[in-house]
Amino acid sequence: MAHPKRRQSKSRRNKRRSHFKIKKPLLAKCALTNKKHLYHHAYWYENKLYYRGKIVLYRLSKKEKEIS
């Protein structure tokens, strides 16, 4: 098994880690609802599931669930 011959310095360690950054998520704004959401992801708004500017699914409210 390989072992390091010398200890790596803090600066070399930090140079290696300099690329491991948290990036801001890319957000899109829907033209219909004006709500921000992640690209390529569906999102809920007023009990409706939207994806690519279209309603995909309706969520039943509690009153509608009791009736049916």
C-alpha positions in Angstrom: 0.0 0.0 0.0 1.3 3.5 -0.9 2.2 5.9 1.9 3.4 9.5 1.6 7.1 9.9 2.2 6.7 13.5 3.4 3.8 15.4 4.9 2.1 17.7 2.5 2.2 21.4 3.5 -1.0 23.4 4.4 -0.6 25.5 1.2 -0.4 22.4 -1.1 -3.4 20.9 0.7 -5.3 24.2 0.3 -4.4 24.5 -3.3 -5.9 21.1 -4.0 -9.1 22.0 -2.1 -9.5 25.3 -3.8 -11.7 23.8 -6.5 -14.2 22.1 -4.1 -16.7 24.9 -3.8 -20.4 25.1 -3.3 -22.1 26.6 -6.3 -25.3 28.5 -6.3 -28.2 26.6 -7.8 -29.3 27.7 -11.3 -32.8 29.1 -10.9 -35.3 29.7 -13.6 -38.4 32.0 -13.4 -41.6 30.6 -14.7 -43.5 32.8 -17.1 -46.9 31.6 -15.9 -46.4 31.8 -12.1 -43.4 34.1 -11.8 -42.0 31.7 -9.3 -38.3 30.7 -9.2 -37.4 27.0 -9.4 -34.6 24.7 -10.3 -33.9 24.0 -14.0 -35.3 20.7 -15.3 -37.3 20.2 -12.1 -41.0 20.2 -11.5 -42.4 22.5 -8.7 -45.6 22.9 -6.8 -47.6 26.1 -6.9 -51.2 26.5 -5.6 -51.8 22.7 -5.5 -50.6 22.3 -9.1 -47.4 20.6 -10.3 -45.7 22.6 -13.1 -43.0 21.4 -15.5 -41.8 23.3 -18.5 -44.6 25.8 -18.3 -47.4 23.2 -18.2 -49.6 21.8 -15.5 -48.6 18.2 -15.0 -50.6 17.2 -11.9 -53.3 18.5 -9.6 -53.1 17.9 -5.8 -56.5 17.4 -4.1 -57.1 19.6 -1.2 -58.3 18.2 2.2 -61.9 19.2 1.5 -61.8 17.4 -1.9 -60.3 14.3 -0.3 -63.1 14.1 2.2 -65.8 14.3 -0.5 -64.3 11.6 -2.7 
